[in-house]
Amino acid sequence: MREFVVGTDEQFQMLKDSLADNRCHVFRCVLPSSFNMTNCRIGFEKEETTNGYVIYIDKGLACNSAGTFPLFNDWLREGTLRFMDFNDIKSFLKKLGFLYK
């Protein structure tokens, strides 16, 4: 997950460009020790019908640091978040920096 939290503008642009194929791109991630599991999958997809974006995370994850960020809690609980703009995904992921402090 760290690679998405600390990603550069260029890396986020590469991810966005890769989503133009309208497929779900799944990455295996190592989680910080504040989670109940050590690994997960995170997926990114551009929705053809809405032109928005979806990010997925494996269900069943819990994080003892999540209480300070309600949208993060929603993502962990639901396994899915939808965004109308890719920059909103980038902003959301950057806000997860608290997981690595």
MARVEX-155718 format. One line per 2 residues: number of its first residue (from 1); their letters; for each residue x, z, y of N, C-alpha, C. Coordinates in steps of 0.05 Angstrom, whole numbers, plus 32768, in hexadecimal, padded with zeros to 4 digits. Atoms other than C-alpha are relative to their C-alpha. Example, Ala and Ser with C-alpha at 12.3 -4.5 7.8 and 13.67 -1.06 7.14 Angstrom:
# MARVEX-155718
1) AS) 8012:8000:7FE8:80F6:809C:7FA6:8012:8000:8018  7FF0:7FFF:7FE8:8111:808F:7FEB:7FF1:800E:8016;
This chain:
# MARVEX-155718
1) MR) 8010:8000:7FE8:8000:8000:8000:8011:8000:8019  7FEF:7FFE:7FE9:803A:800E:802E:8006:7FE5:800D;
3) EF) 7FFA:801A:7FF5:8049:7FC4:8035:7FEB:7FF5:8012  8016:8009:7FED:8005:7FB9:8056:7FFF:8012:8018;
5) VV) 8001:7FED:7FEA:8009:7FF7:8081:8016:7FFA:8015  7FE9:8005:7FEE:804E:7FE5:809E:8006:7FE3:8003;
7) GT) 7FFB:801D:7FFF:8047:7F99:8099:8005:7FF6:801C  7FFA:800D:7FE7:8063:7F6D:80D0:7FE9:7FEC:8007;
9) DE) 8013:8015:7FF7:8039:7F3C:80F9:8003:7FE7:7FEF  7FFB:8018:8010:805A:7F04:80D2:7FF5:8003:7FE3;
11) QF) 800B:7FFC:801B:8047:7F23:808F:7FE2:8000:8000  801D:8001:7FFE:7FFF:7F2D:80A5:7FF7:7FE3:8004;
13) QM) 8008:801C:7FFC:7FFD:7EE4:80BC:8002:7FF1:7FE6  7FFE:800D:801A:8016:7ECE:8078:7FE9:8007:7FEE;
15) LK) 8017:7FF8:800F:7FE0:7EF7:8057:7FE7:7FF2:8009  8018:800E:7FF5:7FAA:7EDA:8085:8000:7FE3:7FF7;
17) DS) 7FFE:801C:8007:7FC3:7E94:8078:7FFA:7FFB:7FE2  8005:8003:801C:7FC1:7E9F:802D:7FE3:8002:7FF9;
19) LA) 801C:7FFC:8005:7F78:7EB3:8031:7FEF:7FE8:8006  800F:8019:7FFA:7F64:7E6E:8049:7FF6:7FF2:7FE7;
21) DN) 8009:800D:8019:7F5C:7E5A:8000:7FE6:800C:7FF5  8019:7FF3:8007:7F1E:7E87:7FFC:8001:800D:7FE4;
23) RC) 7FFD:7FF2:801A:7F39:7EAB:7FBE:8007:801D:8007  7FF8:7FE4:7FFD:7F43:7EF5:7FB5:801D:8003:7FF8;
25) HV) 7FE3:7FFB:8005:7F8D:7F08:7FBA:8003:801D:7FFA  7FFE:7FE4:8009:7F9C:7F48:7F94:801D:8008:7FFD;
27) FR) 7FE5:7FF6:8001:7FDA:7F72:7F9B:8000:801B:7FF3  7FFC:7FE5:800C:7FF2:7FAD:7F72:8011:8010:8013;
29) CV) 7FF3:7FF0:7FEC:8007:7FE6:7F9F:8006:801C:7FF4  7FF8:7FE5:8006:802B:8028:7F97:7FF3:8011:8016;
31) LP) 800E:7FEE:7FED:8004:8061:7FB8:8011:8018:8007  7FF1:7FE8:7FF9:8020:809C:7FDE:7FF6:8018:7FF0;
33) SS) 8007:7FE8:8011:801E:80E1:7FBD:7FE6:800E:8008  801A:7FF3:7FF8:7FDF:80F5:7FE4:7FE8:7FF5:7FF1;
35) FN) 8016:800C:8011:7FB6:80CA:7FB3:7FFF:800D:7FE5  8003:7FF5:801B:7F9B:80DF:7F70:800B:7FED:7FEA;
37) MT) 7FF4:8013:8012:7FBB:80A1:7F50:801A:7FF6:800D  7FE6:8009:7FF6:8000:8082:7F57:7FFF:7FE2:8008;
39) NC) 8001:801D:7FFB:7FEB:8038:7F58:7FE3:7FF7:8004  801B:800C:7FFD:7FB0:800C:7F6C:8003:7FE3:8005;
41) RI) 8001:801C:7FF9:7F9B:7FC5:7F79:7FF2:7FFF:801B  800D:8006:7FE7:7F8A:7FAD:7FBF:7FFB:7FE2:8001;
43) GF) 8006:801C:7FFF:7F67:7F6B:7FC8:7FF7:7FF8:801C  8008:800B:7FE6:7F5C:7F3F:8005:7FF2:7FE5:7FFB;
45) EK) 800F:8019:8004:7F2A:7F06:800B:7FF3:7FF8:801A  800F:800B:7FEA:7F0D:7ED9:8040:7FE6:7FF6:7FF5;
47) EE) 801B:8008:8009:7EC2:7ED1:8038:7FF8:7FE5:800C  8007:801B:7FF7:7EAD:7E89:803B:7FE6:8000:8010;
49) TT) 801A:8001:7FF3:7E65:7E98:8050:8000:800D:801B  8001:7FF2:7FE6:7E73:7EC8:8089:8019:7FFA:8011;
51) NG) 7FE6:8004:7FF3:7EBA:7EB2:809B:800E:801A:8007  7FF4:7FE6:7FFD:7ECA:7EFC:809A:8014:8006:7FEA;
53) YV) 7FEB:7FF8:8014:7EFC:7F22:806F:7FF7:8019:7FF1  8006:7FE9:8010:7EF6:7F55:8037:801A:800B:7FF5;
55) IY) 7FE9:7FF4:800E:7F29:7F87:801E:7FF4:8012:7FEB  8009:7FF1:8017:7F21:7FA8:7FDB:8016:8014:7FF9;
57) ID) 7FED:7FED:800C:7F41:7FE5:7FBB:7FF3:800B:7FE7  800B:7FF5:8018:7F39:8001:7F76:7FEF:8019:8006;
59) KG) 8012:7FE9:7FFE:7F00:8033:7F70:800D:8017:7FF1  7FF6:7FE8:800F:7F0E:807A:7F59:8018:800D:800E;
61) LA) 7FE9:7FF4:7FF2:7F45:8088:7F8B:7FF6:8016:8013  8005:7FEA:7FED:7F47:80C8:7FB3:801A:8005:800F;
63) CN) 7FE9:7FFB:7FF0:7F76:80DB:7FEB:7FFC:801A:800F  8004:7FE7:7FF2:7F80:8121:8005:8006:7FFE:801E;
65) SA) 7FFB:8004:7FE4:7F94:8104:8049:7FEA:7FF0:800D  8014:8013:7FF6:7F56:80D8:8051:7FEC:800C:8013;
67) GT) 8015:7FF4:7FF0:7F2B:810B:8076:8001:7FFA:801D  7FFD:8005:7FE4:7F45:80F6:80B9:7FF8:7FE4:8008;
69) FP) 8006:801C:7FFA:7F2F:80AD:80B5:7FE8:7FF7:7FF0  8019:8006:800F:7EE6:80A0:80A1:7FFF:7FE4:7FF4;
71) LF) 8001:801B:800B:7EEE:8055:8098:8011:7FFE:7FE7  7FEF:7FFF:8017:7F26:8062:8067:7FF1:800D:7FE9;
73) ND) 8011:7FF3:8015:7EF8:8092:8041:7FEB:7FED:7FF5  8014:8014:8009:7EC3:805B:803F:800D:7FEC:7FED;
75) WL) 7FF2:8014:8011:7EF5:802A:8022:8006:800C:7FE4  7FFA:7FF4:801A:7F0B:805B:7FEC:7FE7:8004:7FEF;
77) RE) 8019:7FFA:800E:7EC3:806D:7FDA:7FF3:7FE6:7FF6  800F:8019:8007:7EA5:8026:7FDB:8011:7FEC:7FF2;
79) GT) 7FEF:8013:800C:7EE2:7FFF:7FC6:8002:7FE6:8010  8002:8018:7FF0:7ED2:7FCA:7FFB:7FFC:8006:801D;
81) LR) 8005:8000:7FE3:7ED6:7FC1:8046:7FFF:7FE3:8009  8003:801A:7FF5:7EBF:7F84:806D:8007:8000:801D;
83) FM) 7FF7:8003:7FE4:7EDC:7F6C:80AF:7FF9:7FE4:8009  8006:801A:7FF5:7EC7:7F33:80DC:8019:7FF1:8009;
85) DF) 7FE8:800C:7FF6:7F0E:7F26:80F4:8018:800B:7FF1  7FE8:7FF7:800F:7F51:7F29:80D1:8010:8015:8010;
87) ND) 7FF2:7FED:7FF0:7F6F:7F50:810B:7FF5:801D:7FFC  800C:7FE5:8006:7F3E:7F89:80FA:800B:800B:7FE6;
89) IK) 7FF3:7FF7:8019:7F5C:7F8C:80B4:801B:800B:8006  7FE5:7FF8:7FF8:7FA1:7F8F:80D1:8000:801B:800F;
91) SF) 8002:7FE6:7FF1:7F8D:7FC7:8101:7FF9:8017:7FEE  8008:7FEB:8014:7F6B:7FEE:80C9:8018:8009:7FEF;
93) LK) 7FE9:7FFA:8012:7FA8:7FEA:809C:8016:800E:8010  7FEC:7FF2:7FEF:7FD7:7FFE:80D5:7FF9:801D:8005;
95) KL) 8009:7FE5:7FFB:7FAD:803C:80E1:8005:8012:7FE8  7FFB:7FF0:8018:7FBE:8053:809A:801C:800B:8000;
97) GF) 7FE5:7FF6:7FFE:8004:8064:80B1:8002:801E:7FFB  8000:7FE3:8005:7FF1:80AE:80AC:8006:8006:7FE2;
99) LY) 7FFB:7FFC:801D:7FF7:80A6:8060:801D:8003:7FFA  7FE3:8001:8005:8042:809E:8066:8010:8011:8013;
101) K) 7FF1:7FEE:7FEE:8055:80D5:8097:8006:801A:7FF2;
